[in-house]
Amino acid sequence: MLNSLQNPLSLLGRALIALLFIPAGFSKIAGFAGTAGYIASKGVPLPEVAAAAAIGVELGLGLLLLVGFQARWAALGIALFTVVITFIFHAFWAVPAEQVMMQQQAFFKNIAVVGGLLTIAAWGPGAWSVDGKTGS
């Protein structure tokens, strides 16, 4: 039974993961100055460049993942981005005690998302994708 659901579940999985990144990319465009300020507050050099890169990854690679075009590469790119930002922005071991639980949950949620992205990178986006239609 699950084999017959493989393509719809692959599409749904890609869409749900992309839903985490695409709106975040749009919100960074809308609030670019605030995003750059927040990035700067974490000690990241060239915060405007980092914000633009985040927009490119979240919006650009997120859309590629959604439609399933070069999905394996898009998933790998988003996974790498997510690992890096998780250690910078959700360092639960370095925050005041009252923030530990929230940051720890965000940290492990992001790591779980990386797991889903790596699964897409390993197995591909499924037949209901641009890659699936073109045989990529």
Phi and psi in radians as a Rosetta constraint file:
Dihedral C 1 N 2 CA 2 C 2 CIRCULARHARMONIC -1.152 0.35
Dihedral N 2 CA 2 C 2 N 3 CIRCULARHARMONIC -0.510 0.35
Dihedral C 2 N 3 CA 3 C 3 CIRCULARHARMONIC -1.040 0.35
Dihedral N 3 CA 3 C 3 N 4 CIRCULARHARMONIC -0.638 0.35
Dihedral C 3 N 4 CA 4 C 4 CIRCULARHARMONIC -1.242 0.35
Dihedral N 4 CA 4 C 4 N 5 CIRCULARHARMONIC -0.306 0.35
Dihedral C 4 N 5 CA 5 C 5 CIRCULARHARMONIC -1.703 0.35
Dihedral N 5 CA 5 C 5 N 6 CIRCULARHARMONIC -0.004 0.35
Dihedral C 5 N 6 CA 6 C 6 CIRCULARHARMONIC -0.990 0.35
Dihedral N 6 CA 6 C 6 N 7 CIRCULARHARMONIC -0.832 0.35
Dihedral C 6 N 7 CA 7 C 7 CIRCULARHARMONIC -1.214 0.35
Dihedral N 7 CA 7 C 7 N 8 CIRCULARHARMONIC -0.827 0.35
Dihedral C 7 N 8 CA 8 C 8 CIRCULARHARMONIC -1.116 0.35
Dihedral N 8 CA 8 C 8 N 9 CIRCULARHARMONIC -0.622 0.35
Dihedral C 8 N 9 CA 9 C 9 CIRCULARHARMONIC -1.218 0.35
Dihedral N 9 CA 9 C 9 N 10 CIRCULARHARMONIC -0.629 0.35
Dihedral C 9 N 10 CA 10 C 10 CIRCULARHARMONIC -1.094 0.35
Dihedral N 10 CA 10 C 10 N 11 CIRCULARHARMONIC -0.783 0.35
Dihedral C 10 N 11 CA 11 C 11 CIRCULARHARMONIC -1.086 0.35
Dihedral N 11 CA 11 C 11 N 12 CIRCULARHARMONIC -0.810 0.35
Dihedral C 11 N 12 CA 12 C 12 CIRCULARHARMONIC -1.105 0.35
Dihedral N 12 CA 12 C 12 N 13 CIRCULARHARMONIC -0.744 0.35
Dihedral C 12 N 13 CA 13 C 13 CIRCULARHARMONIC -1.072 0.35
Dihedral N 13 CA 13 C 13 N 14 CIRCULARHARMONIC -0.790 0.35
Dihedral C 13 N 14 CA 14 C 14 CIRCULARHARMONIC -1.078 0.35
Dihedral N 14 CA 14 C 14 N 15 CIRCULARHARMONIC -0.752 0.35
Dihedral C 14 N 15 CA 15 C 15 CIRCULARHARMONIC -1.116 0.35
Dihedral N 15 CA 15 C 15 N 16 CIRCULARHARMONIC -0.727 0.35
Dihedral C 15 N 16 CA 16 C 16 CIRCULARHARMONIC -1.193 0.35
Dihedral N 16 CA 16 C 16 N 17 CIRCULARHARMONIC -0.677 0.35
Dihedral C 16 N 17 CA 17 C 17 CIRCULARHARMONIC -1.207 0.35
Dihedral N 17 CA 17 C 17 N 18 CIRCULARHARMONIC -0.735 0.35
Dihedral C 17 N 18 CA 18 C 18 CIRCULARHARMONIC -1.072 0.35
Dihedral N 18 CA 18 C 18 N 19 CIRCULARHARMONIC -0.575 0.35
Dihedral C 18 N 19 CA 19 C 19 CIRCULARHARMONIC -1.088 0.35
Dihedral N 19 CA 19 C 19 N 20 CIRCULARHARMONIC -0.399 0.35
Dihedral C 19 N 20 CA 20 C 20 CIRCULARHARMONIC -1.303 0.35
Dihedral N 20 CA 20 C 20 N 21 CIRCULARHARMONIC -0.543 0.35
Dihedral C 20 N 21 CA 21 C 21 CIRCULARHARMONIC -1.772 0.35
Dihedral N 21 CA 21 C 21 N 22 CIRCULARHARMONIC -0.737 0.35
Dihedral C 21 N 22 CA 22 C 22 CIRCULARHARMONIC -1.061 0.35
Dihedral N 22 CA 22 C 22 N 23 CIRCULARHARMONIC -0.902 0.35
Dihedral C 22 N 23 CA 23 C 23 CIRCULARHARMONIC -1.073 0.35
Dihedral N 23 CA 23 C 23 N 24 CIRCULARHARMONIC -0.585 0.35
Dihedral C 23 N 24 CA 24 C 24 CIRCULARHARMONIC -1.118 0.35
Dihedral N 24 CA 24 C 24 N 25 CIRCULARHARMONIC -0.667 0.35
Dihedral C 24 N 25 CA 25 C 25 CIRCULARHARMONIC -1.108 0.35
Dihedral N 25 CA 25 C 25 N 26 CIRCULARHARMONIC -0.791 0.35
Dihedral C 25 N 26 CA 26 C 26 CIRCULARHARMONIC -1.088 0.35
Dihedral N 26 CA 26 C 26 N 27 CIRCULARHARMONIC -0.699 0.35
Dihedral C 26 N 27 CA 27 C 27 CIRCULARHARMONIC -1.194 0.35
Dihedral N 27 CA 27 C 27 N 28 CIRCULARHARMONIC -0.526 0.35
Dihedral C 27 N 28 CA 28 C 28 CIRCULARHARMONIC -1.218 0.35
Dihedral N 28 CA 28 C 28 N 29 CIRCULARHARMONIC -0.587 0.35
Dihedral C 28 N 29 CA 29 C 29 CIRCULARHARMONIC -1.142 0.35
Dihedral N 29 CA 29 C 29 N 30 CIRCULARHARMONIC -0.831 0.35
Dihedral C 29 N 30 CA 30 C 30 CIRCULARHARMONIC -1.124 0.35
Dihedral N 30 CA 30 C 30 N 31 CIRCULARHARMONIC -0.593 0.35
Dihedral C 30 N 31 CA 31 C 31 CIRCULARHARMONIC -2.086 0.35
Dihedral N 31 CA 31 C 31 N 32 CIRCULARHARMONIC 0.852 0.35
Dihedral C 31 N 32 CA 32 C 32 CIRCULARHARMONIC -0.998 0.35
Dihedral N 32 CA 32 C 32 N 33 CIRCULARHARMONIC -0.805 0.35
Dihedral C 32 N 33 CA 33 C 33 CIRCULARHARMONIC -1.093 0.35
Dihedral N 33 CA 33 C 33 N 34 CIRCULARHARMONIC -0.752 0.35
Dihedral C 33 N 34 CA 34 C 34 CIRCULARHARMONIC -1.135 0.35
Dihedral N 34 CA 34 C 34 N 35 CIRCULARHARMONIC -0.686 0.35
Dihedral C 34 N 35 CA 35 C 35 CIRCULARHARMONIC -1.097 0.35
Dihedral N 35 CA 35 C 35 N 36 CIRCULARHARMONIC -0.830 0.35
Dihedral C 35 N 36 CA 36 C 36 CIRCULARHARMONIC -1.079 0.35
Dihedral N 36 CA 36 C 36 N 37 CIRCULARHARMONIC -0.674 0.35
Dihedral C 36 N 37 CA 37 C 37 CIRCULARHARMONIC -1.120 0.35
Dihedral N 37 CA 37 C 37 N 38 CIRCULARHARMONIC -0.735 0.35
Dihedral C 37 N 38 CA 38 C 38 CIRCULARHARMONIC -1.135 0.35
Dihedral N 38 CA 38 C 38 N 39 CIRCULARHARMONIC -0.756 0.35
Dihedral C 38 N 39 CA 39 C 39 CIRCULARHARMONIC -1.055 0.35
Dihedral N 39 CA 39 C 39 N 40 CIRCULARHARMONIC -0.757 0.35
Dihedral C 39 N 40 CA 40 C 40 CIRCULARHARMONIC -1.067 0.35
Dihedral N 40 CA 40 C 40 N 41 CIRCULARHARMONIC -0.653 0.35
Dihedral C 40 N 41 CA 41 C 41 CIRCULARHARMONIC -1.128 0.35
Dihedral N 41 CA 41 C 41 N 42 CIRCULARHARMONIC -0.321 0.35
Dihedral C 41 N 42 CA 42 C 42 CIRCULARHARMONIC -1.633 0.35
Dihedral N 42 CA 42 C 42 N 43 CIRCULARHARMONIC 0.061 0.35
Dihedral C 42 N 43 CA 43 C 43 CIRCULARHARMONIC 1.440 0.35
Dihedral N 43 CA 43 C 43 N 44 CIRCULARHARMONIC 0.248 0.35
Dihedral C 43 N 44 CA 44 C 44 CIRCULARHARMONIC -1.346 0.35
Dihedral N 44 CA 44 C 44 N 45 CIRCULARHARMONIC 2.241 0.35
Dihedral C 44 N 45 CA 45 C 45 CIRCULARHARMONIC -1.227 0.35
Dihedral N 45 CA 45 C 45 N 46 CIRCULARHARMONIC 2.702 0.35
Dihedral C 45 N 46 CA 46 C 46 CIRCULARHARMONIC 0.861 0.35
Dihedral N 46 CA 46 C 46 N 47 CIRCULARHARMONIC 1.075 0.35
Dihedral C 46 N 47 CA 47 C 47 CIRCULARHARMONIC -1.070 0.35
Dihedral N 47 CA 47 C 47 N 48 CIRCULARHARMONIC -0.554 0.35
Dihedral C 47 N 48 CA 48 C 48 CIRCULARHARMONIC -1.183 0.35
Dihedral N 48 CA 48 C 48 N 49 CIRCULARHARMONIC -0.700 0.35
Dihedral C 48 N 49 CA 49 C 49 CIRCULARHARMONIC -1.142 0.35
Dihedral N 49 CA 49 C 49 N 50 CIRCULARHARMONIC -0.746 0.35
Dihedral C 49 N 50 CA 50 C 50 CIRCULARHARMONIC -1.094 0.35
Dihedral N 50 CA 50 C 50 N 51 CIRCULARHARMONIC -0.698 0.35
Dihedral C 50 N 51 CA 51 C 51 CIRCULARHARMONIC -1.130 0.35
Dihedral N 51 CA 51 C 51 N 52 CIRCULARHARMONIC -0.741 0.35
Dihedral C 51 N 52 CA 52 C 52 CIRCULARHARMONIC -1.116 0.35
Dihedral N 52 CA 52 C 52 N 53 CIRCULARHARMONIC -0.702 0.35
Dihedral C 52 N 53 CA 53 C 53 CIRCULARHARMONIC -1.113 0.35
Dihedral N 53 CA 53 C 53 N 54 CIRCULARHARMONIC -0.722 0.35
Dihedral C 53 N 54 CA 54 C 54 CIRCULARHARMONIC -1.081 0.35
Dihedral N 54 CA 54 C 54 N 55 CIRCULARHARMONIC -0.724 0.35
Dihedral C 54 N 55 CA 55 C 55 CIRCULARHARMONIC -1.074 0.35
Dihedral N 55 CA 55 C 55 N 56 CIRCULARHARMONIC -0.780 0.35
Dihedral C 55 N 56 CA 56 C 56 CIRCULARHARMONIC -1.042 0.35
Dihedral N 56 CA 56 C 56 N 57 CIRCULARHARMONIC -0.762 0.35
Dihedral C 56 N 57 CA 57 C 57 CIRCULARHARMONIC -1.207 0.35
Dihedral N 57 CA 57 C 57 N 58 CIRCULARHARMONIC -0.928 0.35
Dihedral C 57 N 58 CA 58 C 58 CIRCULARHARMONIC -1.145 0.35
Dihedral N 58 CA 58 C 58 N 59 CIRCULARHARMONIC -0.795 0.35
Dihedral C 58 N 59 CA 59 C 59 CIRCULARHARMONIC -1.456 0.35
Dihedral N 59 CA 59 C 59 N 60 CIRCULARHARMONIC -0.891 0.35
Dihedral C 59 N 60 CA 60 C 60 CIRCULARHARMONIC -1.152 0.35
Dihedral N 60 CA 60 C 60 N 61 CIRCULARHARMONIC -1.012 0.35
Dihedral C 60 N 61 CA 61 C 61 CIRCULARHARMONIC -1.212 0.35
Dihedral N 61 CA 61 C 61 N 62 CIRCULARHARMONIC -0.539 0.35
Dihedral C 61 N 62 CA 62 C 62 CIRCULARHARMONIC -1.077 0.35
Dihedral N 62 CA 62 C 62 N 63 CIRCULARHARMONIC -0.743 0.35
Dihedral C 62 N 63 CA 63 C 63 CIRCULARHARMONIC -1.170 0.35
Dihedral N 63 CA 63 C 63 N 64 CIRCULARHARMONIC -0.694 0.35
Dihedral C 63 N 64 CA 64 C 64 CIRCULARHARMONIC -1.067 0.35
Dihedral N 64 CA 64 C 64 N 65 CIRCULARHARMONIC -0.727 0.35
Dihedral C 64 N 65 CA 65 C 65 CIRCULARHARMONIC -1.109 0.35
Dihedral N 65 CA 65 C 65 N 66 CIRCULARHARMONIC -0.768 0.35
Dihedral C 65 N 66 CA 66 C 66 CIRCULARHARMONIC -1.001 0.35
Dihedral N 66 CA 66 C 66 N 67 CIRCULARHARMONIC -0.855 0.35
Dihedral C 66 N 67 CA 67 C 67 CIRCULARHARMONIC -1.465 0.35
Dihedral N 67 CA 67 C 67 N 68 CIRCULARHARMONIC -0.231 0.35
Dihedral C 67 N 68 CA 68 C 68 CIRCULARHARMONIC 1.375 0.35
Dihedral N 68 CA 68 C 68 N 69 CIRCULARHARMONIC 0.631 0.35
Dihedral C 68 N 69 CA 69 C 69 CIRCULARHARMONIC -1.823 0.35
Dihedral N 69 CA 69 C 69 N 70 CIRCULARHARMONIC 2.126 0.35
Dihedral C 69 N 70 CA 70 C 70 CIRCULARHARMONIC 0.897 0.35
Dihedral N 70 CA 70 C 70 N 71 CIRCULARHARMONIC 0.721 0.35
Dihedral C 70 N 71 CA 71 C 71 CIRCULARHARMONIC -1.120 0.35
Dihedral N 71 CA 71 C 71 N 72 CIRCULARHARMONIC -0.629 0.35
Dihedral C 71 N 72 CA 72 C 72 CIRCULARHARMONIC -1.111 0.35
Dihedral N 72 CA 72 C 72 N 73 CIRCULARHARMONIC -0.770 0.35
Dihedral C 72 N 73 CA 73 C 73 CIRCULARHARMONIC -1.198 0.35
Dihedral N 73 CA 73 C 73 N 74 CIRCULARHARMONIC -0.702 0.35
Dihedral C 73 N 74 CA 74 C 74 CIRCULARHARMONIC -1.074 0.35
Dihedral N 74 CA 74 C 74 N 75 CIRCULARHARMONIC -0.773 0.35
Dihedral C 74 N 75 CA 75 C 75 CIRCULARHARMONIC -1.100 0.35
Dihedral N 75 CA 75 C 75 N 76 CIRCULARHARMONIC -0.732 0.35
Dihedral C 75 N 76 CA 76 C 76 CIRCULARHARMONIC -1.113 0.35
Dihedral N 76 CA 76 C 76 N 77 CIRCULARHARMONIC -0.739 0.35
Dihedral C 76 N 77 CA 77 C 77 CIRCULARHARMONIC -1.095 0.35
Dihedral N 77 CA 77 C 77 N 78 CIRCULARHARMONIC -0.775 0.35
Dihedral C 77 N 78 CA 78 C 78 CIRCULARHARMONIC -1.166 0.35
Dihedral N 78 CA 78 C 78 N 79 CIRCULARHARMONIC -0.660 0.35
Dihedral C 78 N 79 CA 79 C 79 CIRCULARHARMONIC -1.091 0.35
Dihedral N 79 CA 79 C 79 N 80 CIRCULARHARMONIC -0.809 0.35
Dihedral C 79 N 80 CA 80 C 80 CIRCULARHARMONIC -1.071 0.35
Dihedral N 80 CA 80 C 80 N 81 CIRCULARHARMONIC -0.833 0.35
Dihedral C 80 N 81 CA 81 C 81 CIRCULARHARMONIC -0.965 0.35
Dihedral N 81 CA 81 C 81 N 82 CIRCULARHARMONIC -0.806 0.35
Dihedral C 81 N 82 CA 82 C 82 CIRCULARHARMONIC -1.147 0.35
Dihedral N 82 CA 82 C 82 N 83 CIRCULARHARMONIC -0.701 0.35
Dihedral C 82 N 83 CA 83 C 83 CIRCULARHARMONIC -1.074 0.35
Dihedral N 83 CA 83 C 83 N 84 CIRCULARHARMONIC -0.816 0.35
Dihedral C 83 N 84 CA 84 C 84 CIRCULARHARMONIC -1.087 0.35
Dihedral N 84 CA 84 C 84 N 85 CIRCULARHARMONIC -0.879 0.35
Dihedral C 84 N 85 CA 85 C 85 CIRCULARHARMONIC -1.188 0.35
Dihedral N 85 CA 85 C 85 N 86 CIRCULARHARMONIC -0.498 0.35
Dihedral C 85 N 86 CA 86 C 86 CIRCULARHARMONIC -1.109 0.35
Dihedral N 86 CA 86 C 86 N 87 CIRCULARHARMONIC -0.755 0.35
Dihedral C 86 N 87 CA 87 C 87 CIRCULARHARMONIC -1.228 0.35
Dihedral N 87 CA 87 C 87 N 88 CIRCULARHARMONIC -0.459 0.35
Dihedral C 87 N 88 CA 88 C 88 CIRCULARHARMONIC -1.432 0.35
Dihedral N 88 CA 88 C 88 N 89 CIRCULARHARMONIC -0.814 0.35
Dihedral C 88 N 89 CA 89 C 89 CIRCULARHARMONIC -1.720 0.35
Dihedral N 89 CA 89 C 89 N 90 CIRCULARHARMONIC -0.182 0.35
Dihedral C 89 N 90 CA 90 C 90 CIRCULARHARMONIC -2.286 0.35
Dihedral N 90 CA 90 C 90 N 91 CIRCULARHARMONIC 0.743 0.35
Dihedral C 90 N 91 CA 91 C 91 CIRCULARHARMONIC -1.325 0.35
Dihedral N 91 CA 91 C 91 N 92 CIRCULARHARMONIC 1.376 0.35
Dihedral C 91 N 92 CA 92 C 92 CIRCULARHARMONIC -1.095 0.35
Dihedral N 92 CA 92 C 92 N 93 CIRCULARHARMONIC -0.379 0.35
Dihedral C 92 N 93 CA 93 C 93 CIRCULARHARMONIC -1.349 0.35
Dihedral N 93 CA 93 C 93 N 94 CIRCULARHARMONIC -0.131 0.35
Dihedral C 93 N 94 CA 94 C 94 CIRCULARHARMONIC -2.185 0.35
Dihedral N 94 CA 94 C 94 N 95 CIRCULARHARMONIC 0.393 0.35
Dihedral C 94 N 95 CA 95 C 95 CIRCULARHARMONIC -2.030 0.35
Dihedral N 95 CA 95 C 95 N 96 CIRCULARHARMONIC 2.839 0.35
Dihedral C 95 N 96 CA 96 C 96 CIRCULARHARMONIC -1.021 0.35
Dihedral N 96 CA 96 C 96 N 97 CIRCULARHARMONIC 2.679 0.35
Dihedral C 96 N 97 CA 97 C 97 CIRCULARHARMONIC -0.924 0.35
Dihedral N 97 CA 97 C 97 N 98 CIRCULARHARMONIC -0.644 0.35
Dihedral C 97 N 98 CA 98 C 98 CIRCULARHARMONIC -1.255 0.35
Dihedral N 98 CA 98 C 98 N 99 CIRCULARHARMONIC -0.209 0.35
Dihedral C 98 N 99 CA 99 C 99 CIRCULARHARMONIC -1.806 0.35
Dihedral N 99 CA 99 C 99 N 100 CIRCULARHARMONIC -0.138 0.35
Dihedral C 99 N 100 CA 100 C 100 CIRCULARHARMONIC -1.048 0.35
Dihedral N 100 CA 100 C 100 N 101 CIRCULARHARMONIC -0.867 0.35
Dihedral C 100 N 101 CA 101 C 101 CIRCULARHARMONIC -1.071 0.35
Dihedral N 101 CA 101 C 101 N 102 CIRCULARHARMONIC -0.792 0.35
Dihedral C 101 N 102 CA 102 C 102 CIRCULARHARMONIC -1.100 0.35
Dihedral N 102 CA 102 C 102 N 103 CIRCULARHARMONIC -0.798 0.35
Dihedral C 102 N 103 CA 103 C 103 CIRCULARHARMONIC -1.204 0.35
Dihedral N 103 CA 103 C 103 N 104 CIRCULARHARMONIC -0.615 0.35
Dihedral C 103 N 104 CA 104 C 104 CIRCULARHARMONIC -1.156 0.35
Dihedral N 104 CA 104 C 104 N 105 CIRCULARHARMONIC -0.710 0.35
Dihedral C 104 N 105 CA 105 C 105 CIRCULARHARMONIC -1.110 0.35
Dihedral N 105 CA 105 C 105 N 106 CIRCULARHARMONIC -0.772 0.35
Dihedral C 105 N 106 CA 106 C 106 CIRCULARHARMONIC -1.114 0.35
Dihedral N 106 CA 106 C 106 N 107 CIRCULARHARMONIC -0.709 0.35
Dihedral C 106 N 107 CA 107 C 107 CIRCULARHARMONIC -1.029 0.35
Dihedral N 107 CA 107 C 107 N 108 CIRCULARHARMONIC -0.928 0.35
Dihedral C 107 N 108 CA 108 C 108 CIRCULARHARMONIC -1.271 0.35
Dihedral N 108 CA 108 C 108 N 109 CIRCULARHARMONIC -0.489 0.35
Dihedral C 108 N 109 CA 109 C 109 CIRCULARHARMONIC -1.101 0.35
Dihedral N 109 CA 109 C 109 N 110 CIRCULARHARMONIC -0.790 0.35
Dihedral C 109 N 110 CA 110 C 110 CIRCULARHARMONIC -1.100 0.35
Dihedral N 110 CA 110 C 110 N 111 CIRCULARHARMONIC -0.709 0.35
Dihedral C 110 N 111 CA 111 C 111 CIRCULARHARMONIC -1.114 0.35
Dihedral N 111 CA 111 C 111 N 112 CIRCULARHARMONIC -0.661 0.35
Dihedral C 111 N 112 CA 112 C 112 CIRCULARHARMONIC -1.129 0.35
Dihedral N 112 CA 112 C 112 N 113 CIRCULARHARMONIC -0.696 0.35
Dihedral C 112 N 113 CA 113 C 113 CIRCULARHARMONIC -1.071 0.35
Dihedral N 113 CA 113 C 113 N 114 CIRCULARHARMONIC -0.704 0.35
Dihedral C 113 N 114 CA 114 C 114 CIRCULARHARMONIC -1.015 0.35
Dihedral N 114 CA 114 C 114 N 115 CIRCULARHARMONIC -0.706 0.35
Dihedral C 114 N 115 CA 115 C 115 CIRCULARHARMONIC -1.026 0.35
Dihedral N 115 CA 115 C 115 N 116 CIRCULARHARMONIC -0.766 0.35
Dihedral C 115 N 116 CA 116 C 116 CIRCULARHARMONIC -1.115 0.35
Dihedral N 116 CA 116 C 116 N 117 CIRCULARHARMONIC -0.719 0.35
Dihedral C 116 N 117 CA 117 C 117 CIRCULARHARMONIC -1.120 0.35
Dihedral N 117 CA 117 C 117 N 118 CIRCULARHARMONIC -0.705 0.35
Dihedral C 117 N 118 CA 118 C 118 CIRCULARHARMONIC -1.154 0.35
Dihedral N 118 CA 118 C 118 N 119 CIRCULARHARMONIC -0.551 0.35
Dihedral C 118 N 119 CA 119 C 119 CIRCULARHARMONIC -1.140 0.35
Dihedral N 119 CA 119 C 119 N 120 CIRCULARHARMONIC -0.734 0.35
Dihedral C 119 N 120 CA 120 C 120 CIRCULARHARMONIC -1.114 0.35
Dihedral N 120 CA 120 C 120 N 121 CIRCULARHARMONIC -0.743 0.35
Dihedral C 120 N 121 CA 121 C 121 CIRCULARHARMONIC -1.056 0.35
Dihedral N 121 CA 121 C 121 N 122 CIRCULARHARMONIC -0.683 0.35
Dihedral C 121 N 122 CA 122 C 122 CIRCULARHARMONIC -1.317 0.35
Dihedral N 122 CA 122 C 122 N 123 CIRCULARHARMONIC -0.750 0.35
Dihedral C 122 N 123 CA 123 C 123 CIRCULARHARMONIC -1.846 0.35
Dihedral N 123 CA 123 C 123 N 124 CIRCULARHARMONIC -0.171 0.35
Dihedral C 123 N 124 CA 124 C 124 CIRCULARHARMONIC 1.525 0.35
Dihedral N 124 CA 124 C 124 N 125 CIRCULARHARMONIC 3.065 0.35
Dihedral C 124 N 125 CA 125 C 125 CIRCULARHARMONIC -1.521 0.35
Dihedral N 125 CA 125 C 125 N 126 CIRCULARHARMONIC -0.077 0.35
Dihedral C 125 N 126 CA 126 C 126 CIRCULARHARMONIC 1.595 0.35
Dihedral N 126 CA 126 C 126 N 127 CIRCULARHARMONIC 2.973 0.35
Dihedral C 126 N 127 CA 127 C 127 CIRCULARHARMONIC -1.232 0.35
Dihedral N 127 CA 127 C 127 N 128 CIRCULARHARMONIC -0.477 0.35
Dihedral C 127 N 128 CA 128 C 128 CIRCULARHARMONIC -1.530 0.35
Dihedral N 128 CA 128 C 128 N 129 CIRCULARHARMONIC 1.142 0.35
Dihedral C 128 N 129 CA 129 C 129 CIRCULARHARMONIC -2.716 0.35
Dihedral N 129 CA 129 C 129 N 130 CIRCULARHARMONIC 2.885 0.35
Dihedral C 129 N 130 CA 130 C 130 CIRCULARHARMONIC -1.066 0.35
Dihedral N 130 CA 130 C 130 N 131 CIRCULARHARMONIC -0.798 0.35
Dihedral C 130 N 131 CA 131 C 131 CIRCULARHARMONIC -1.035 0.35
Dihedral N 131 CA 131 C 131 N 132 CIRCULARHARMONIC -0.725 0.35
Dihedral C 131 N 132 CA 132 C 132 CIRCULARHARMONIC -1.122 0.35
Dihedral N 132 CA 132 C 132 N 133 CIRCULARHARMONIC -0.629 0.35
Dihedral C 132 N 133 CA 133 C 133 CIRCULARHARMONIC -1.313 0.35
Dihedral N 133 CA 133 C 133 N 134 CIRCULARHARMONIC -0.515 0.35
Dihedral C 133 N 134 CA 134 C 134 CIRCULARHARMONIC -1.713 0.35
Dihedral N 134 CA 134 C 134 N 135 CIRCULARHARMONIC -0.090 0.35
Dihedral C 134 N 135 CA 135 C 135 CIRCULARHARMONIC 1.320 0.35
Dihedral N 135 CA 135 C 135 N 136 CIRCULARHARMONIC 0.367 0.35
